[in-house]
Amino acid sequence: MASVSIPLPTSPTASDASASASDLVTGPGSSSVAPSPVIHPNPFPPPQIDPEEEEEEEEEANIGDPPKLDESFEDVTSQPTTSSSSPQPVPATTSSSSPPRVAENDAALSLLLLHLSFNQDHGCFAVGTDRGFRIYNCDPFREIFRRDFDGRGIGVVEMLFRCNILALVGGGPNPKYPPNQVMIWDDHQSRCIGELAFRSEVRAVRLRRDKIIVVLDNKIFVYNFADLQLMHQIETVPNPKGLCAVSQQQGSLVLVCPGGQKGQVRVEHYGARRTKFIMAHDSRIACFALSQDGRLIATASSKGTLVRIFSTVDGTLLQEVRRGADRAEIYSLAFSSDMQWLAVSSDKGTVHVFSLKVNLGLTANDKPRPASDSNAPTQSSHLSFIKGVLPKYFHSEWSVAQFRLHENTHYIVAFGHQKNTVIILGMDGSFFQCQFDPAASGEMKQLVCYNFLKSDSFY
């Protein structure tokens, strides 16, 4: 059951209203009534979607005014860091036989990292710690701001592009908020202006300009951002990782989540009001990524050897690439903005970049070009001429570029805004920006390396 606490409207027109302190319903654990918010018109109109499925009565929420959004991220930095220049790179200890490692200090070692994620356009990333949260810019790398909560932790931080609204969930040994609540944080006011409470722990939150998606162990809830009305709820297989992805292209809502059985993904096309199930793998789904426009999905199973790219429209397998021969846990997948490249990170410590051979000009009546098209240039084995005899391994499509890091450290990846660049974030506090050469292939070139947990890099 979900409940919502938000500022209540004081007049029929929410955009002209201002709520008094007594109008705000505080959440559990609040010791005093929060100050009143200033209500501004919501720049995002309610979605043109008529929910087709009926929700259970106990899941309906009480509705108040939506959060206000400000797309100017520089205005979010109401308490900016005092450094007048960008931090200097942290030296990386490198050798011909070992991957780079960022330098550490006592402050970085004592800080417990709980969460790491990119924003929707990969221009920023958010960090949740046992003391609060921090927001960083990727290129150029710099800390934008941090919020410390007196030793109380944040386990989930979800940004909404570069605006003032974030979704927070408590975490760590001393959580700031209960782990079963999603707190809507307005950084202009430096406080929470609303909450969504559930019966079980929140695993993940996804934001769009018009939607809030909350992921639990076995359920996903979709709320309208404009009025916080519950729009849809989805039953899934056990989902402790909080796997869920949503498209970000305005006017086209596609949501992908685990299906009802092992190896299956579920694709919700809300505009077309239809659901597509894709049997992606024989084993459990370990990771997936959705393209910005929602047309492509990349999936990996618990085996971690193959990554498959499907069309979300009809479920067609468009391409299959091979990370390696040994089992691995895939940590993250990411499409480039032009959907020409796919990046993969795993517990093996190597980040791979694959070339995508998907024809994005296909229509629904066109036959997709198979990934094994003999006329398409690939990084396939030269033994592919006898692929009917040798095992599938020998004619697999391999990565065009790699960057080697330390095994068993959790890294996530995204493509940078500069051409042919990759951003790598590690749960050890490492930040790497690398560049790959599609023509030459091979090892990526390291451009910068930082330890974003080193406080002296920013003050």
Secondary structure as a PSIPRED ss2 file (coil, helix, strand):
# PSIPRED VFORMAT (PSIPRED V4.0)

   1 M C   1.000  0.000  0.000
   2 A C   1.000  0.000  0.000
   3 S E   0.000  0.000  1.000
   4 V E   0.000  0.000  1.000
   5 S E   0.000  0.000  1.000
   6 I C   1.000  0.000  0.000
   7 P E   0.000  0.000  1.000
   8 L C   1.000  0.000  0.000
   9 P C   1.000  0.000  0.000
  10 T C   1.000  0.000  0.000
  11 S C   1.000  0.000  0.000
  12 P C   1.000  0.000  0.000
  13 T C   1.000  0.000  0.000
  14 A H   0.000  1.000  0.000
  15 S H   0.000  1.000  0.000
  16 D H   0.000  1.000  0.000
  17 A C   1.000  0.000  0.000
  18 S E   0.000  0.000  1.000
  19 A C   1.000  0.000  0.000
  20 S C   1.000  0.000  0.000
  21 A H   0.000  1.000  0.000
  22 S H   0.000  1.000  0.000
  23 D H   0.000  1.000  0.000
  24 L E   0.000  0.000  1.000
  25 V C   1.000  0.000  0.000
  26 T C   1.000  0.000  0.000
  27 G C   1.000  0.000  0.000
  28 P C   1.000  0.000  0.000
  29 G C   1.000  0.000  0.000
  30 S C   1.000  0.000  0.000
  31 S C   1.000  0.000  0.000
  32 S C   1.000  0.000  0.000
  33 V C   1.000  0.000  0.000
  34 A C   1.000  0.000  0.000
  35 P C   1.000  0.000  0.000
  36 S C   1.000  0.000  0.000
  37 P C   1.000  0.000  0.000
  38 V E   0.000  0.000  1.000
  39 I C   1.000  0.000  0.000
  40 H C   1.000  0.000  0.000
  41 P C   1.000  0.000  0.000
  42 N C   1.000  0.000  0.000
  43 P C   1.000  0.000  0.000
  44 F C   1.000  0.000  0.000
  45 P C   1.000  0.000  0.000
  46 P C   1.000  0.000  0.000
  47 P C   1.000  0.000  0.000
  48 Q C   1.000  0.000  0.000
  49 I C   1.000  0.000  0.000
  50 D C   1.000  0.000  0.000
  51 P C   1.000  0.000  0.000
  52 E C   1.000  0.000  0.000
  53 E C   1.000  0.000  0.000
  54 E C   1.000  0.000  0.000
  55 E C   1.000  0.000  0.000
  56 E C   1.000  0.000  0.000
  57 E H   0.000  1.000  0.000
  58 E H   0.000  1.000  0.000
  59 E H   0.000  1.000  0.000
  60 E C   1.000  0.000  0.000
  61 A C   1.000  0.000  0.000
  62 N C   1.000  0.000  0.000
  63 I C   1.000  0.000  0.000
  64 G C   1.000  0.000  0.000
  65 D C   1.000  0.000  0.000
  66 P C   1.000  0.000  0.000
  67 P C   1.000  0.000  0.000
  68 K C   1.000  0.000  0.000
  69 L C   1.000  0.000  0.000
  70 D C   1.000  0.000  0.000
  71 E C   1.000  0.000  0.000
  72 S C   1.000  0.000  0.000
  73 F H   0.000  1.000  0.000
  74 E H   0.000  1.000  0.000
  75 D H   0.000  1.000  0.000
  76 V H   0.000  1.000  0.000
  77 T C   1.000  0.000  0.000
  78 S C   1.000  0.000  0.000
  79 Q C   1.000  0.000  0.000
  80 P C   1.000  0.000  0.000
  81 T C   1.000  0.000  0.000
  82 T C   1.000  0.000  0.000
  83 S C   1.000  0.000  0.000
  84 S C   1.000  0.000  0.000
  85 S C   1.000  0.000  0.000
  86 S C   1.000  0.000  0.000
  87 P C   1.000  0.000  0.000
  88 Q C   1.000  0.000  0.000
  89 P C   1.000  0.000  0.000
  90 V C   1.000  0.000  0.000
  91 P C   1.000  0.000  0.000
  92 A E   0.000  0.000  1.000
  93 T E   0.000  0.000  1.000
  94 T E   0.000  0.000  1.000
  95 S E   0.000  0.000  1.000
  96 S C   1.000  0.000  0.000
  97 S C   1.000  0.000  0.000
  98 S E   0.000  0.000  1.000
  99 P E   0.000  0.000  1.000
 100 P E   0.000  0.000  1.000
 101 R E   0.000  0.000  1.000
 102 V E   0.000  0.000  1.000
 103 A C   1.000  0.000  0.000
 104 E C   1.000  0.000  0.000
 105 N C   1.000  0.000  0.000
 106 D H   0.000  1.000  0.000
 107 A H   0.000  1.000  0.000
 108 A H   0.000  1.000  0.000
 109 L H   0.000  1.000  0.000
 110 S H   0.000  1.000  0.000
 111 L C   1.000  0.000  0.000
 112 L C   1.000  0.000  0.000
 113 L E   0.000  0.000  1.000
 114 L E   0.000  0.000  1.000
 115 H E   0.000  0.000  1.000
 116 L E   0.000  0.000  1.000
 117 S E   0.000  0.000  1.000
 118 F E   0.000  0.000  1.000
 119 N C   1.000  0.000  0.000
 120 Q C   1.000  0.000  0.000
 121 D C   1.000  0.000  0.000
 122 H C   1.000  0.000  0.000
 123 G C   1.000  0.000  0.000
 124 C E   0.000  0.000  1.000
 125 F E   0.000  0.000  1.000
 126 A E   0.000  0.000  1.000
 127 V E   0.000  0.000  1.000
 128 G E   0.000  0.000  1.000
 129 T E   0.000  0.000  1.000
 130 D C   1.000  0.000  0.000
 131 R C   1.000  0.000  0.000
 132 G E   0.000  0.000  1.000
 133 F E   0.000  0.000  1.000
 134 R E   0.000  0.000  1.000
 135 I E   0.000  0.000  1.000
 136 Y E   0.000  0.000  1.000
 137 N E   0.000  0.000  1.000
 138 C C   1.000  0.000  0.000
 139 D C   1.000  0.000  0.000
 140 P C   1.000  0.000  0.000
 141 F C   1.000  0.000  0.000
 142 R E   0.000  0.000  1.000
 143 E E   0.000  0.000  1.000
 144 I E   0.000  0.000  1.000
 145 F E   0.000  0.000  1.000
 146 R E   0.000  0.000  1.000
 147 R E   0.000  0.000  1.000
 148 D E   0.000  0.000  1.000
 149 F C   1.000  0.000  0.000
 150 D C   1.000  0.000  0.000
 151 G C   1.000  0.000  0.000
 152 R C   1.000  0.000  0.000
 153 G E   0.000  0.000  1.000
 154 I E   0.000  0.000  1.000
 155 G E   0.000  0.000  1.000
 156 V E   0.000  0.000  1.000
 157 V E   0.000  0.000  1.000
 158 E E   0.000  0.000  1.000
 159 M E   0.000  0.000  1.000
 160 L C   1.000  0.000  0.000
 161 F C   1.000  0.000  0.000
 162 R C   1.000  0.000  0.000
 163 C C   1.000  0.000  0.000
 164 N C   1.000  0.000  0.000
 165 I E   0.000  0.000  1.000
 166 L E   0.000  0.000  1.000
 167 A E   0.000  0.000  1.000
 168 L E   0.000  0.000  1.000
 169 V E   0.000  0.000  1.000
 170 G E   0.000  0.000  1.000
 171 G C   1.000  0.000  0.000
 172 G C   1.000  0.000  0.000
 173 P C   1.000  0.000  0.000
 174 N C   1.000  0.000  0.000
 175 P E   0.000  0.000  1.000
 176 K C   1.000  0.000  0.000
 177 Y C   1.000  0.000  0.000
 178 P C   1.000  0.000  0.000
 179 P C   1.000  0.000  0.000
 180 N C   1.000  0.000  0.000
 181 Q E   0.000  0.000  1.000
 182 V E   0.000  0.000  1.000
 183 M E   0.000  0.000  1.000
 184 I E   0.000  0.000  1.000
 185 W E   0.000  0.000  1.000
 186 D E   0.000  0.000  1.000
 187 D C   1.000  0.000  0.000
 188 H C   1.000  0.000  0.000
 189 Q C   1.000  0.000  0.000
 190 S C   1.000  0.000  0.000
 191 R E   0.000  0.000  1.000
 192 C E   0.000  0.000  1.000
 193 I E   0.000  0.000  1.000
 194 G E   0.000  0.000  1.000
 195 E E   0.000  0.000  1.000
 196 L E   0.000  0.000  1.000
 197 A E   0.000  0.000  1.000
 198 F C   1.000  0.000  0.000
 199 R C   1.000  0.000  0.000
 200 S C   1.000  0.000  0.000
 201 E C   1.000  0.000  0.000
 202 V C   1.000  0.000  0.000
 203 R C   1.000  0.000  0.000
 204 A E   0.000  0.000  1.000
 205 V E   0.000  0.000  1.000
 206 R E   0.000  0.000  1.000
 207 L E   0.000  0.000  1.000
 208 R C   1.000  0.000  0.000
 209 R C   1.000  0.000  0.000
 210 D C   1.000  0.000  0.000
 211 K E   0.000  0.000  1.000
 212 I E   0.000  0.000  1.000
 213 I E   0.000  0.000  1.000
 214 V E   0.000  0.000  1.000
 215 V E   0.000  0.000  1.000
 216 L C   1.000  0.000  0.000
 217 D C   1.000  0.000  0.000
 218 N C   1.000  0.000  0.000
 219 K E   0.000  0.000  1.000
 220 I E   0.000  0.000  1.000
 221 F E   0.000  0.000  1.000
 222 V E   0.000  0.000  1.000
 223 Y E   0.000  0.000  1.000
 224 N E   0.000  0.000  1.000
 225 F C   1.000  0.000  0.000
 226 A C   1.000  0.000  0.000
 227 D C   1.000  0.000  0.000
 228 L C   1.000  0.000  0.000
 229 Q C   1.000  0.000  0.000
 230 L E   0.000  0.000  1.000
 231 M E   0.000  0.000  1.000
 232 H E   0.000  0.000  1.000
 233 Q E   0.000  0.000  1.000
 234 I E   0.000  0.000  1.000
 235 E E   0.000  0.000  1.000
 236 T C   1.000  0.000  0.000
 237 V C   1.000  0.000  0.000
 238 P C   1.000  0.000  0.000
 239 N C   1.000  0.000  0.000
 240 P C   1.000  0.000  0.000
 241 K C   1.000  0.000  0.000
 242 G C   1.000  0.000  0.000
 243 L C   1.000  0.000  0.000
 244 C C   1.000  0.000  0.000
 245 A E   0.000  0.000  1.000
 246 V E   0.000  0.000  1.000
 247 S C   1.000  0.000  0.000
 248 Q C   1.000  0.000  0.000
 249 Q C   1.000  0.000  0.000
 250 Q C   1.000  0.000  0.000
 251 G C   1.000  0.000  0.000
 252 S C   1.000  0.000  0.000
 253 L C   1.000  0.000  0.000
 254 V E   0.000  0.000  1.000
 255 L E   0.000  0.000  1.000
 256 V E   0.000  0.000  1.000
 257 C E   0.000  0.000  1.000
 258 P E   0.000  0.000  1.000
 259 G C   1.000  0.000  0.000
 260 G C   1.000  0.000  0.000
 261 Q C   1.000  0.000  0.000
 262 K C   1.000  0.000  0.000
 263 G C   1.000  0.000  0.000
 264 Q E   0.000  0.000  1.000
 265 V E   0.000  0.000  1.000
 266 R E   0.000  0.000  1.000
 267 V E   0.000  0.000  1.000
 268 E E   0.000  0.000  1.000
 269 H E   0.000  0.000  1.000
 270 Y C   1.000  0.000  0.000
 271 G C   1.000  0.000  0.000
 272 A C   1.000  0.000  0.000
 273 R C   1.000  0.000  0.000
 274 R E   0.000  0.000  1.000
 275 T E   0.000  0.000  1.000
 276 K E   0.000  0.000  1.000
 277 F E   0.000  0.000  1.000
 278 I E   0.000  0.000  1.000
 279 M E   0.000  0.000  1.000
 280 A C   1.000  0.000  0.000
 281 H C   1.000  0.000  0.000
 282 D C   1.000  0.000  0.000
 283 S C   1.000  0.000  0.000
 284 R C   1.000  0.000  0.000
 285 I E   0.000  0.000  1.000
 286 A E   0.000  0.000  1.000
 287 C E   0.000  0.000  1.000
 288 F E   0.000  0.000  1.000
 289 A E   0.000  0.000  1.000
 290 L E   0.000  0.000  1.000
 291 S C   1.000  0.000  0.000
 292 Q C   1.000  0.000  0.000
 293 D C   1.000  0.000  0.000
 294 G C   1.000  0.000  0.000
 295 R C   1.000  0.000  0.000
 296 L E   0.000  0.000  1.000
 297 I E   0.000  0.000  1.000
 298 A E   0.000  0.000  1.000
 299 T E   0.000  0.000  1.000
 300 A E   0.000  0.000  1.000
 301 S E   0.000  0.000  1.000
 302 S C   1.000  0.000  0.000
 303 K C   1.000  0.000  0.000
 304 G C   1.000  0.000  0.000
 305 T C   1.000  0.000  0.000
 306 L E   0.000  0.000  1.000
 307 V E   0.000  0.000  1.000
 308 R E   0.000  0.000  1.000
 309 I E   0.000  0.000  1.000
 310 F E   0.000  0.000  1.000
 311 S E   0.000  0.000  1.000
 312 T C   1.000  0.000  0.000
 313 V C   1.000  0.000  0.000
 314 D C   1.000  0.000  0.000
 315 G C   1.000  0.000  0.000
 316 T C   1.000  0.000  0.000
 317 L E   0.000  0.000  1.000
 318 L E   0.000  0.000  1.000
 319 Q E   0.000  0.000  1.000
 320 E E   0.000  0.000  1.000
 321 V E   0.000  0.000  1.000
 322 R E   0.000  0.000  1.000
 323 R C   1.000  0.000  0.000
 324 G C   1.000  0.000  0.000
 325 A C   1.000  0.000  0.000
 326 D C   1.000  0.000  0.000
 327 R C   1.000  0.000  0.000
 328 A C   1.000  0.000  0.000
 329 E C   1.000  0.000  0.000
 330 I E   0.000  0.000  1.000
 331 Y E   0.000  0.000  1.000
 332 S E   0.000  0.000  1.000
 333 L E   0.000  0.000  1.000
 334 A E   0.000  0.000  1.000
 335 F E   0.000  0.000  1.000
 336 S C   1.000  0.000  0.000
 337 S C   1.000  0.000  0.000
 338 D C   1.000  0.000  0.000
 339 M C   1.000  0.000  0.000
 340 Q C   1.000  0.000  0.000
 341 W E   0.000  0.000  1.000
 342 L E   0.000  0.000  1.000
 343 A E   0.000  0.000  1.000
 344 V E   0.000  0.000  1.000
 345 S E   0.000  0.000  1.000
 346 S E   0.000  0.000  1.000
 347 D C   1.000  0.000  0.000
 348 K C   1.000  0.000  0.000
 349 G C   1.000  0.000  0.000
 350 T E   0.000  0.000  1.000
 351 V E   0.000  0.000  1.000
 352 H E   0.000  0.000  1.000
 353 V E   0.000  0.000  1.000
 354 F E   0.000  0.000  1.000
 355 S E   0.000  0.000  1.000
 356 L C   1.000  0.000  0.000
 357 K C   1.000  0.000  0.000
 358 V C   1.000  0.000  0.000
 359 N C   1.000  0.000  0.000
 360 L C   1.000  0.000  0.000
 361 G C   1.000  0.000  0.000
 362 L C   1.000  0.000  0.000
 363 T C   1.000  0.000  0.000
 364 A C   1.000  0.000  0.000
 365 N C   1.000  0.000  0.000
 366 D C   1.000  0.000  0.000
 367 K C   1.000  0.000  0.000
 368 P C   1.000  0.000  0.000
 369 R C   1.000  0.000  0.000
 370 P C   1.000  0.000  0.000
 371 A C   1.000  0.000  0.000
 372 S C   1.000  0.000  0.000
 373 D C   1.000  0.000  0.000
 374 S C   1.000  0.000  0.000
 375 N C   1.000  0.000  0.000
 376 A C   1.000  0.000  0.000
 377 P C   1.000  0.000  0.000
 378 T C   1.000  0.000  0.000
 379 Q C   1.000  0.000  0.000
 380 S E   0.000  0.000  1.000
 381 S C   1.000  0.000  0.000
 382 H H   0.000  1.000  0.000
 383 L H   0.000  1.000  0.000
 384 S H   0.000  1.000  0.000
 385 F H   0.000  1.000  0.000
 386 I H   0.000  1.000  0.000
 387 K C   1.000  0.000  0.000
 388 G C   1.000  0.000  0.000
 389 V C   1.000  0.000  0.000
 390 L C   1.000  0.000  0.000
 391 P C   1.000  0.000  0.000
 392 K H   0.000  1.000  0.000
 393 Y H   0.000  1.000  0.000
 394 F H   0.000  1.000  0.000
 395 H H   0.000  1.000  0.000
 396 S C   1.000  0.000  0.000
 397 E E   0.000  0.000  1.000
 398 W C   1.000  0.000  0.000
 399 S C   1.000  0.000  0.000
 400 V C   1.000  0.000  0.000
 401 A E   0.000  0.000  1.000
 402 Q E   0.000  0.000  1.000
 403 F E   0.000  0.000  1.000
 404 R E   0.000  0.000  1.000
 405 L C   1.000  0.000  0.000
 406 H C   1.000  0.000  0.000
 407 E C   1.000  0.000  0.000
 408 N C   1.000  0.000  0.000
 409 T C   1.000  0.000  0.000
 410 H C   1.000  0.000  0.000
 411 Y E   0.000  0.000  1.000
 412 I E   0.000  0.000  1.000
 413 V E   0.000  0.000  1.000
 414 A E   0.000  0.000  1.000
 415 F E   0.000  0.000  1.000
 416 G C   1.000  0.000  0.000
 417 H C   1.000  0.000  0.000
 418 Q C   1.000  0.000  0.000
 419 K C   1.000  0.000  0.000
 420 N C   1.000  0.000  0.000
 421 T E   0.000  0.000  1.000
 422 V E   0.000  0.000  1.000
 423 I E   0.000  0.000  1.000
 424 I E   0.000  0.000  1.000
 425 L E   0.000  0.000  1.000
 426 G E   0.000  0.000  1.000
 427 M C   1.000  0.000  0.000
 428 D C   1.000  0.000  0.000
 429 G C   1.000  0.000  0.000
 430 S E   0.000  0.000  1.000
 431 F E   0.000  0.000  1.000
 432 F E   0.000  0.000  1.000
 433 Q E   0.000  0.000  1.000
 434 C E   0.000  0.000  1.000
 435 Q E   0.000  0.000  1.000
 436 F C   1.000  0.000  0.000
 437 D C   1.000  0.000  0.000
 438 P C   1.000  0.000  0.000
 439 A C   1.000  0.000  0.000
 440 A C   1.000  0.000  0.000
 441 S C   1.000  0.000  0.000
 442 G E   0.000  0.000  1.000
 443 E E   0.000  0.000  1.000
 444 M C   1.000  0.000  0.000
 445 K E   0.000  0.000  1.000
 446 Q E   0.000  0.000  1.000
 447 L E   0.000  0.000  1.000
 448 V E   0.000  0.000  1.000
 449 C E   0.000  0.000  1.000
 450 Y E   0.000  0.000  1.000
 451 N E   0.000  0.000  1.000
 452 F C   1.000  0.000  0.000
 453 L C   1.000  0.000  0.000
 454 K C   1.000  0.000  0.000
 455 S H   0.000  1.000  0.000
 456 D H   0.000  1.000  0.000
 457 S H   0.000  1.000  0.000
 458 F C   1.000  0.000  0.000
 459 Y C   1.000  0.000  0.000
